[in-house]
Amino acid sequence: MARVFNFSAGPSMLPIEVLEKAAAEMTDYAGSGMSVMEMSHRSPVYDKIIKEAEALLRQVMEIPDNYKVLFLQGGASTQFAAVALNLMNGNKKADYILSGQFSTKAYQEAQKYGDVVAAASSKDINFSAVPKTQKTDFRADADYVHMCFNNTIYGTKFSSIPDTGDIPLVADMSSCILSEPFDVSKFGMIYAGAQKNMAPAGLTVVIVREDLIGKARAETPTMLDYKVMADNDSMYNTPPCYCIYVAKLVYEWILSIGGLKEMQKRNQKKAQLLYDFLDSQSYYHAPVAKDSRSLMNVTFVTGDAELDKKFCAEAAKAGLVNLKGHRSVGGMRASIYNAMPEEGVRALVDFMQRFAKENPKA
Ligand SMILES: *Cc1c(COP(=O)(O)O)cnc(C)c1O
């Protein structure tokens, strides 16, 4: 079967060049006579893979030397607790910006560990825009401020980095990491589940400023202690070996096309195609405020749940799959991560036009 255009929110498309390279190296990696899946994580050949992966990620994201890069497991959701256990260690206070479901989950998890408040929220508008904040919204003695940069479910993102003054800013970047350049030095910590824009599910990347680690609470599970993981080069135990290998191929792919500036250009062009179309007609409605629109997840509805259902079913028949919106919001969501080619977005816009013509509203 031919490959489809897969608009899944995650796990999601990987670049075809990466899949083909992984396939070519599947049974005999670099003359080792075995697959990366089969080799010891302590072997010299694997050591080279994980070290290169880290070096490439540092290069791609221009990560300053005073940040640690950790390759972990447990998904972004495990970080909801890990962030609190590792970083809520001074005044045991943390401020959260609530911009959707994942940031709310992170907030609820952190509440188990200290004095945690919602400094800002856009729940009252059903998370259709991100909350605007200023420095004075945050408690000066908070150990950190937590945000979710791109809200995968609602299709919103922050257009700039919130000003938190001297308070370290922690960002869940699961669905926007590597989509455009970010100034890492503006963050105390960035974390991301890999399955949206980086690798298969099973890998979580943490980028954390060195001075913030080493002060985890006594009850922190060893496996969640960033210092332990940093001191052991992410190999305190068996890391998600194969995912890290695929991530390395993805980093190489990004460099091969010209790095994050070029990636951003391509992503902006793709998103623009969809938003321009949405703004040009009235059959579909895009519920997100214009200044909060995501580059990665584009949400829209017809306004009729039955039509939405028909849209997704017929799109799938046309090779445009996984367009159903998150179960909590309904409608449609086109996730157009790095690996989605412009051709896929053009095919989606063509289909949307055809569907509107063939299915007039009563
Ligand atoms: C997908 C996602 C998560 C959850 O990730 P898991 O790896 O499944 O735990 C958290 N935050 C954001 C922004 C996401 O997109």
The ligand as a MOL file (V3000), in Angstrom:
LIG
                    3D

  0  0  0     0  0            999 V3000
M  V30 BEGIN CTAB
M  V30 COUNTS 15 15 0 0 0
M  V30 BEGIN ATOM
M  V30 1 C 1.4530 14.4050 23.8690 0
M  V30 2 C 1.7200 15.4330 24.8880 0
M  V30 3 C 1.9170 15.1020 26.2500 0
M  V30 4 C 1.8100 13.7060 26.7570 0
M  V30 5 O 2.9100 12.9910 26.3580 0
M  V30 6 P 3.1700 11.4920 26.8280 0
M  V30 7 O 4.5220 11.2300 26.2390 0
M  V30 8 O 2.0800 10.6600 26.2320 0
M  V30 9 O 3.1420 11.4510 28.2960 0
M  V30 10 C 2.2040 16.1250 27.1320 0
M  V30 11 N 2.2920 17.3980 26.7190 0
M  V30 12 C 2.0950 17.7450 25.4310 0
M  V30 13 C 2.1970 19.1820 25.0270 0
M  V30 14 C 1.8050 16.7780 24.4780 0
M  V30 15 O 1.6130 17.1310 23.2040 0
M  V30 END ATOM
M  V30 BEGIN BOND
M  V30 1 1 1 2
M  V30 2 1 2 3
M  V30 3 2 2 14
M  V30 4 1 3 4
M  V30 5 2 3 10
M  V30 6 1 4 5
M  V30 7 1 5 6
M  V30 8 2 6 7
M  V30 9 1 6 8
M  V30 10 1 6 9
M  V30 11 1 10 11
M  V30 12 2 11 12
M  V30 13 1 12 13
M  V30 14 1 12 14
M  V30 15 1 14 15
M  V30 END BOND
M  V30 END CTAB
M  END
